[in-house]
Amino acid sequence: MQAYESGKRRIQVAALPELARLLSTTLEKLFGQQQETTVRKRGPAPKWQQQLESIDQLPKSQQKFVAQTLDALIAQATTKASSEGREVLQ
């Protein structure tokens, strides 16, 4: 647990929806973001939400591959941004 708290280990992206569910919270609250107070229009879910739901339906081995790919892309973007003196994730 300490490794996660100190940032030495990372939680895989694909595990975040399940973690939020186990903690009886939302992803927004888990990341300290406020939920939208406005009512969304009816219609299809945003593309990222559809993608997360699709990933959730994949076998665990494929979820792991997707999570590792996302982790690598985020790390690459973060490294590039920090070398340019700007933030990627807020």
Backbone bond lengths (Angstrom), bond angles and torsions (degrees), N, CA, C in turn:
res aa  C-N    CA-C-N  psi(-1)  N-CA   C-N-CA  omega(-1)  CA-C   N-CA-C  phi
1 M - - - 1.443 - - 1.527 109.82 -
2 Q 1.322 116.18 -40.93 1.457 120.46 -178.34 1.531 111.09 -61.71
3 A 1.328 116.65 -35.03 1.465 120.02 179.46 1.529 111.11 -63.15
4 Y 1.339 116.96 -36.56 1.463 120.46 176.74 1.529 110.30 -70.58
5 E 1.335 115.96 -43.67 1.464 120.28 -177.93 1.523 111.90 -64.62
6 S 1.333 116.69 -35.94 1.464 120.07 -178.17 1.521 112.69 -84.98
7 G 1.331 116.70 -8.86 1.460 120.14 179.07 1.513 113.63 88.77
8 K 1.336 117.78 5.66 1.463 120.55 179.04 1.524 111.27 -72.97
9 R 1.330 116.61 -29.56 1.461 122.55 174.85 1.509 108.23 -119.33
10 R 1.310 115.57 147.34 1.461 120.38 -179.94 1.517 109.80 -112.83
11 I 1.311 115.46 146.06 1.458 121.13 174.28 1.521 106.95 -83.21
12 Q 1.316 116.45 133.70 1.457 119.98 -179.27 1.524 110.19 -67.94
13 V 1.318 115.13 141.72 1.461 121.81 -177.61 1.528 111.17 -55.97
14 A 1.312 117.40 -42.38 1.463 120.91 -177.74 1.528 112.13 -64.54
15 A 1.329 117.66 -20.19 1.468 121.22 -179.03 1.525 112.46 -86.63
16 L 1.319 118.53 -11.95 1.464 121.00 -174.99 1.527 114.35 -62.25
17 P 1.334 120.27 -44.38 1.470 118.02 178.23 1.534 112.34 -60.49
18 E 1.326 116.44 -39.75 1.468 119.87 178.96 1.527 110.78 -67.57
19 L 1.324 117.40 -39.49 1.466 121.29 177.25 1.525 110.54 -61.27
20 A 1.314 116.82 -44.71 1.469 120.51 178.42 1.526 110.43 -61.90
21 R 1.325 116.46 -41.46 1.464 120.03 179.39 1.527 110.71 -63.84
22 L 1.342 117.20 -43.99 1.467 120.90 179.67 1.525 111.99 -62.81
23 L 1.323 115.96 -32.12 1.463 120.77 179.52 1.529 112.15 -89.39
24 S 1.325 116.18 4.32 1.474 122.28 -179.38 1.526 111.88 53.71
25 T 1.319 114.93 48.50 1.459 120.51 179.62 1.518 109.04 -141.15
26 T 1.308 116.27 -177.38 1.463 121.50 177.28 1.520 109.01 -106.08
27 L 1.327 115.83 163.84 1.463 119.40 175.85 1.524 110.70 -62.14
28 E 1.331 116.36 -36.14 1.465 120.02 179.83 1.527 110.72 -61.17
29 K 1.327 116.62 -47.04 1.464 120.04 179.79 1.524 110.94 -67.17
30 L 1.323 116.87 -36.39 1.457 121.60 179.36 1.530 110.98 -60.19
31 F 1.334 116.37 -34.70 1.459 121.18 -179.93 1.525 113.03 -98.10
32 G 1.332 116.44 8.22 1.458 120.20 176.26 1.510 114.35 73.68
33 Q 1.312 117.12 23.40 1.459 120.39 178.40 1.517 109.26 -104.32
34 Q 1.313 115.48 146.52 1.457 119.91 179.31 1.518 109.56 -79.00
35 Q 1.323 114.83 145.01 1.453 119.22 175.58 1.521 108.53 -75.20
36 E 1.311 115.06 153.24 1.458 119.36 178.19 1.520 109.34 -65.49
37 T 1.319 115.62 134.58 1.458 119.19 178.80 1.520 111.31 -89.43
38 T 1.320 116.08 -14.66 1.458 118.95 178.69 1.525 109.30 -84.59
39 V 1.290 115.03 151.51 1.458 120.55 179.01 1.518 107.91 -81.92
40 R 1.314 115.34 131.12 1.461 119.17 178.72 1.517 110.21 -75.90
41 K 1.313 114.16 152.78 1.455 119.61 175.63 1.522 108.73 -67.59
42 R 1.306 114.03 149.28 1.456 117.60 174.35 1.513 108.17 -71.45
43 G 1.286 114.91 152.38 1.447 119.47 -179.96 1.513 109.62 140.82
44 P 1.300 115.95 -169.37 1.463 118.95 -176.52 1.529 111.61 -65.63
45 A 1.311 114.80 151.73 1.466 121.13 177.78 1.528 108.60 -67.89
46 P 1.341 116.36 155.77 1.465 118.89 176.49 1.536 110.27 -57.67
47 K 1.314 115.56 154.40 1.464 120.72 -175.83 1.523 111.93 -57.50
48 W 1.341 118.96 -42.82 1.466 120.92 -178.48 1.519 110.92 -63.08
49 Q 1.332 116.57 -35.36 1.464 120.05 179.28 1.530 110.14 -68.96
50 Q 1.314 116.19 -40.94 1.463 120.28 176.93 1.529 110.15 -62.40
51 Q 1.342 115.75 -39.53 1.457 119.70 179.62 1.531 111.09 -65.49
52 L 1.339 117.38 -43.03 1.462 120.32 177.92 1.525 111.07 -61.28
53 E 1.316 116.41 -41.39 1.459 120.19 178.94 1.528 110.92 -65.49
54 S 1.326 117.12 -37.42 1.463 120.70 177.16 1.524 110.63 -66.42
55 I 1.324 116.46 -42.57 1.463 120.94 178.48 1.523 110.23 -61.39
56 D 1.324 116.08 -39.36 1.465 121.04 -179.46 1.528 111.76 -62.24
57 Q 1.323 117.88 -24.61 1.464 122.18 -178.96 1.533 112.45 -86.79
58 L 1.328 117.30 -11.56 1.463 120.77 -179.00 1.525 110.89 -73.14
59 P 1.334 116.84 158.32 1.468 119.80 171.89 1.537 109.73 -61.26
60 K 1.320 116.47 154.10 1.472 121.59 -176.01 1.525 112.23 -55.42
61 S 1.333 118.07 -37.89 1.466 119.97 -179.02 1.528 110.90 -64.17
62 Q 1.328 116.97 -38.51 1.458 120.08 178.56 1.526 110.83 -74.01
63 Q 1.340 117.65 -34.88 1.467 120.58 174.99 1.526 109.61 -60.34
64 K 1.324 115.68 -41.53 1.469 120.52 179.97 1.532 110.13 -62.81
65 F 1.330 116.91 -42.72 1.462 121.01 178.80 1.528 111.14 -61.46
66 V 1.338 116.61 -45.43 1.469 121.12 178.87 1.528 109.94 -61.56
67 A 1.332 116.66 -44.38 1.462 120.76 -179.11 1.526 111.05 -63.33
68 Q 1.323 117.45 -42.55 1.465 120.71 179.01 1.526 110.84 -64.57
69 T 1.319 116.41 -39.18 1.461 120.59 178.27 1.527 110.62 -64.07
70 L 1.339 116.78 -45.55 1.467 120.57 177.98 1.525 111.18 -63.02
71 D 1.339 116.72 -43.62 1.465 120.16 178.20 1.527 110.96 -57.94
72 A 1.337 116.43 -43.06 1.463 120.56 179.80 1.527 111.32 -65.25
73 L 1.331 117.44 -42.91 1.466 120.89 178.98 1.524 111.56 -64.25
74 I 1.334 116.43 -41.72 1.464 120.35 178.79 1.520 110.34 -65.20
75 A 1.337 116.94 -43.78 1.466 120.53 178.70 1.525 110.57 -61.56
76 Q 1.324 116.69 -41.72 1.464 121.32 179.32 1.528 110.61 -63.92
77 A 1.324 117.06 -45.05 1.465 120.89 179.75 1.521 110.83 -65.21
78 T 1.333 116.62 -39.21 1.460 120.99 179.58 1.523 110.70 -65.64
79 T 1.330 116.34 -44.00 1.467 120.90 178.87 1.521 110.67 -62.34
80 K 1.325 116.58 -45.28 1.469 120.81 179.74 1.528 110.43 -62.84
81 A 1.328 116.40 -44.84 1.464 120.32 -178.99 1.517 111.17 -64.43
82 S 1.341 116.82 -40.99 1.466 118.45 -178.50 1.524 110.63 -68.77
83 S 1.334 117.65 -32.36 1.466 119.47 177.09 1.528 111.20 -70.93
84 E 1.341 115.81 -22.31 1.464 120.71 176.59 1.524 111.54 -94.22
85 G 1.342 116.47 0.02 1.458 121.01 177.30 1.514 114.91 76.30
86 R 1.326 117.55 31.14 1.467 119.89 177.95 1.520 109.38 -135.92
87 E 1.337 115.57 163.83 1.463 121.53 -179.57 1.515 110.09 -95.07
88 V 1.339 116.13 148.41 1.460 121.12 175.42 1.508 109.35 -103.25
89 L 1.321 116.17 -56.31 1.463 121.36 -177.12 1.509 109.35 -101.34
90 Q 1.323 115.78 132.07 1.460 119.80 179.76 1.493 110.33 -113.97
